[in-house]
């Protein structure tokens, strides 16, 4: 599933590519991925101009000039791929292109989704505020201090790694970067949050920010179907230390990376580097 770095990558690209474009038409090929009635969706989207593109948690938000917003959630295999008017769109469009936004200048935005769990929804400002309020703080925000991080997790009795993935506590962090941050901090993913001392939390806080920033710089991890807005894979995959590395040697100490199930998700860790 695309996490914060992947969606942030797409946001940064589309923010530049889509600004001031006018939506001339929308091809709705699979209505179940549009969480707004077709007639309402088309009435408010067709003819609208794009003002801005933002991200909150793992969602992409496109601001329209008519007071409405398009919210995209890519879920497991969703993709948002931009195609300008030059050349063929065959590379970008596939049988999984379920929603296609056509712009007045003949460019297009393809919403592709192999497993069809992703969605797009049209909302007004009030509904947008309600949706966004369900998430915790953004870990890369300037006002996300160590104190906020420590106060959120330090007294909880559950395992730390699944807690880092709880969107109501922390926005945008998923399985990949929770695992990588725990490895960076030397903390086992199954450690109870209230058994981690303050110095360890400082290290985890620093690692979380460092890992996420580096992943954004590398344009995300293409461990499954993720590609950026140009259809290119992210380079972060080759820098992952433990995620998806079960039974391989730890690059830091040579021990064998192990995996366990936590809340139906697989967690990866080094038994020597993490405690």
C-alpha angles and dihedrals in degrees: 000000000000108000133191097298094047095047091042089054092053090045093054091050098044092043087068099034101048104038112128094359116143118223107230097179143343126221108213105194098161114031096190089073092058109077093196126074109269096239094050092044095052094041092056100035105043109082094016122128121227112239103175147346123222142164133228118181105317094335130100117217124200116195116215126203093240097068095266133111136211113220118197125192112187095193111179107341108004121138133189109201125180124212123186123212094264119095132351123326091210092102092056102036122071140156085277093061095111099164123030124187112205117200130208092247089057095254119128142207116212121204102201125181126172097190096032098227094120124091147187123216134187113222139168124233095271094051091044090056090050093051095047094047090066091073132081125235123307108253093216095048116117092235094053097106130183089251091059091048093048094046092052098053113017098085099040118110099209128094112286101230097057088044091057087057095052103110093205088062101036127011124231103002115126139168098297100051096035088058093045093047092051090051092048090051094045092239123137112238091231095055111121110247094231090054094060113097125228095256090053089050090053089054092047091049091051092045093049092055093042095049094047094047092048091048091052089050089053091046096246138288122297097201092141129358100331119131129160126249090281094052093255126136120245119251096219093088093080091053096055111119104194112356109109091358100111112152092014125112118266107248090217103049108002096243119136114265112237134201136209136179117252118179090339091307125107116242122198125205146155111243091209103041094043128056 
